[in-house]
Structures are given as structure tokens and as C-alpha cells.
Amino acid sequence: MTTITVNGQTIHYTDSAGSGPALVFSHGALLDSTMWESQIAALSPAFRCIAWDARLHGRTQEADSAHTDWDSARDLLGLLDALGIESATLIGHSQGGFVSLRAALLSPDRVDALVLLDTMAAAWPPEAIEQMGGARDGLAVAGPDAVAPALLPTLIGREDLHAAWLDKWRAQPQRRLADAMSALMSADDVQGRLSEITVPVLGIHGEDDHIVPLAAGRALHEALPGAKEFVVVPGAAHTPALSHADVVTPAIVGFLG
């Protein structure tokens, strides 16, 4: 585990090193790079696996709390520059998928392929903005224990995983968690630019995702010229890489193979 300064932010990341093709793992909102441990364990023998904490998450120390997914995409590309990586496959979950899409739009020659989990290209609808605004305000005023009973089942699903992530939230300042939610809410619509992304794409989506609906993930996948398989994970909520690693990891391994 180490840090590096990228775009004025002190980015925390892990790097399995090695000479294999590079994979960059980007986590979803209110999570961190540790969400990918199962996938990295399976892939690191053959690939160089880099997982990083985005601004307002994990051990990264951001200079600015206000930022967009485009800023985070530039952070991702800056991390590649700092590590001397010319191009990589980008693997992103939810907001990490939003960031990976935008990195592919900013620098298409740096992206070899995309793996997008529970991701969409549209802006959030008004009802989602209202719900996220309530969660943001709850985090800011009352803290994670107030919102966890409603948020964790929707975000992660599996009850046995809730306590560990709630402990991570408790270790963060309430304002930081709320700012992370605000940044998530600012996602813009990139549907009109998806034809620019021509690399191969694997889509993976939780069947019971109520944050990014399955229909939104499928619409994104169908609009990407290089779309390959679209894997629906039965019984999974919003974060199948955590809750259903036994389905997600083999799908990614097969795609990359």
C-alpha cells in the first residue's frame, strides 16, 4: 500500500506489480479499493492489478472536496502516468464505472478494454437525486449509523458484509461521507458520446440493483460499439463484486482471457 500525488491529491493505491497487462480497479461511492480483493487475488498472477481510493474515500487525502467524475477520471489517468503505464483495462463499479467511462472518453488510446459493473451513462433521475439527498443529509447531520439500516441492504445486499463497511464509515468524518454522496449526485449524462468508446466491454449487473436499475445498465451496454457479454447476477444488489464474487470473478477472468 502506498500513496502518490496526482493532480494535487494524495492518492492511495495498491499495486500487485509484475509484467502482465495492467488492470485498474475503481470502486463505487462510499466503498474503497478493498472491495476488489477477491478479484485481485484471482487475477494478480497473470495481470498487474492496481486498485485506488478515489477522492473522499478510503486513505486518499484530497485537496478539494468538490469534484466531478471527470476530475476523478483525470486522477485515474494521472495515476497511469505516474506509474509509467501506457494503457490498461479499466474495471469500475458504479461511480468507478462512471469514472472509467469518462477516462475512456478523455484518452481512448489509454484504455484497452472496459469491465463495467452496475454502471450507467445517464444522469440520475429526479427521484434518485431526492433519495441520495436524504442519505447525504443524514450522513452529515446524524452520521452513518442513522442511514446504514436503509443504505447497506441496498448498496451491498448481503447482511454478513454490513458490519465491516459500517465500521469503515464510522472511521470517516461525517462531512466527508456527505461530500462523497454530493459528488455522486453530480454525474452528468454521457449517453450521446458512447459511440466514441470502441474497446471491448464486459457488462456485469446485479439483478436486484435498486440504485442503478438493471435496465439502465443494459441500455449502456447495448449502446457501446464494443460490447461483449452482459452478465446478470441473480439475487445481487448493487455491489455483486462483494456479494457474489463467485459469479463476478470468473466472468472477469473469462473476459480477460
N, C-alpha and C positions, 0 to 999 in steps of 0.2 A: 504494500500500500504506500502510495506516495502522492505528492502534490506538484503541480506545475502552474505557472502563471500564464493565463491565456486571456487576451482581451481585458486585462486589468483584474481578472477574477483568479483566485487561487483555487484551481480545480483539483479535487481529489479523484484519483483513479487507481485501478488495478490493471496490471499488465502481465499476462502469462508468459510473454516474450516468446522466443523461438523463431524459426524461419518460415513458418507456414503462412498462408494468406491471412490477412488481418480481418478480424470481426470487431465491430464496435457496438456495444450494448448500451442502449439508452432507456432508462426507466420511466415509469409513469409518475404522475403527480402524487405527492405525499408518500412515495416509496423511495428507494435508493438503489444503488448499484448491487446490493446484496441480493436483490430479487432474482438475479440471474445465476446464482451459484450452481444450481442443478445443470443448467445448460452449459456453463463454462466447464464444469467438471467433465462433461461428456465430450466437449469439442476441443479443449486445450491440447490434447495430444497431437492433433493434426493442424490446428489453427492457432494464430496469435490472437488471444482474446483480451480485448480492452473494455472495461466497464467503468463508467464515470458517474459522478454525482453532479447533477445539474444545479444551477443557481437555486438557492433557497432550499436545498435538500442535502441530507447526509452531512459529510465532512467538508464539502466545498465551502469556501469563505468568499462570498460575493461582495464586490464593492458597491453594487447597486441592487436594490430590491426590485425596482420597477424594470421589467424587461419583457420581451416578446419571444415567441417561439423562433422568430428569425434571429434574434440575438443568440439564443441557445444553439441554433444551427451553426452560427459563426463560431461559437465556442467549440462545437464538435469539430469543425474543420480546422480550427486553430490547434486543437489537440492533435489532430493528424499531422499538422505541420511540425509541431514541437517534437513529436515522436519520430519524425522522418518517414512517415507512411504516405506513399503516393496515392494509394486508393485502398478502399476497404468495402466489405459488405456491412451494411448498416442494419442492425436488428433493434427495433424500437417497439415499446409497449405504450399504447395510449398517447400521452403527451410526448413520450420519447419517439413514438411513431410520427407525430406531428413534426417534431424536430428533424427526424430523418428525412421525411418528405421534403422539407424546406432546404436541407443540406443538398439533396439531390437536385433541387431547382437552382440553387446558388452555384454549385460546382458539379455538374453532371459527370465530368471526367474523373472525379474523385470517388465515384460510387460504382462498385462492381455489381451489386445486387441489393435487394431490399427484402427484409423479413418484417412484416408489419402485423403486430398483434393488437386487436381491439382498437383499431385506428380508423379515423375518418378524415375526409378532406373538407367537409362543410364546416361552417361556423356553428356554434351552439345555438339551438333553438331557444326562444324566449323562456319556455318552461324549464329548460335545463339551467339557464342563467339564473332564474329565480331560486332553484334548488341549491345551486352552488353558492349563490349569495348568502343563503341562510346558513350553509355549512361554514362559509368564511366568517360570517359574523359570530357564529357560535364558537369557532376556534379562537377568535380574537378576544371575545368577552369572557367566555366560560371555560375555554380550554378543551383539550382533546377528549377528556372523559365525558363531556357533555354530548359530543357528536358521535363518539365511537359506536354506541349501540345501533345507530341507524346507518352509519357510513361503512363500517368494517364488513358487514354482511354483503353490502352492495359492491364494495371495492374488491374484496378478496374472496368472499364466499365461505370457505372452509373455516369452521369455528375454531379448530385447533391451532390455526395460524394467527388468530386475532391478538392474543396477549403479547406476543413478541413485537408486533407492529405498534400496538398501543404503547408499549414501553418506549419504542423509538420516538413516537410522537411526544410523549411526556418529557423526553430529554431535549426537545427543541423549544425555543421561545414561542409563546402563543402567537405573537405578531408575525413571526417568520412563517408559521404554518398558514396563517391567514393570507399573507402576501403570496405564498405559493398558490393558493386557491385563486387569488385575483389574477395571477399570471396565466393560469389555466383558462380562465374565463375569457381572456383576450384573444383566443385563437381566431384567426381570420379564415376566410373561405379561399381555398386554392383549387377548387374543382375545375376552374377554367384553364388551369395550367397543367393538368395531369398528363396530357398528350406529350409534354416535353420529357417525361420520365420514361425511358425506353428500356431500362435494365430489367433483368428477370426479377419477378416479385413472388414471394410466398406470402399468402394471407392466412392468418390464424385468428379465430374469433370465438369467444365464449358464447354458447347457445343461450345462456340466461343473462347476458350482459344488459343491464338496465342503465348504464352510464353512456356507453356508445352502443346504440342498438345494433343488432346483427344486420339489419337491413342497410344501415349506414356503412358498415364495414364491407358488406358485399358490393354496394354501389361503388365504393372507392376501388375495390379490386377489379371490378368489371370495366372501369374507366382507364385503367393503366395498360398501355400497349404491351408491356412485357409480362403481364400477369400469368402465373402458372397455377399451381394448385391453391385452392381455398379450403382450409380445414376448419370445420365447425366442431368445437369441443363440447360434447354432450355434458350437461349439468354444470358447466363452468360459468362463473360470474364474470367480472371484468378483468381478472388477472390470472388467466389459465397457466401462465408460466410458473406461478407459485402453486396454485391449487391442483393442477393437472399436469405436472411435469412429465408424467408417464406417457402422455399423449403429445405434448408440445415438443419435448426434446427429440424424440425420434423423427417427428415431422421436419424439424430444422436440420437434423443430421442428414436425412434423406435428400432434402432440397440442396444442401451444400455439396453432398456427394455427387 
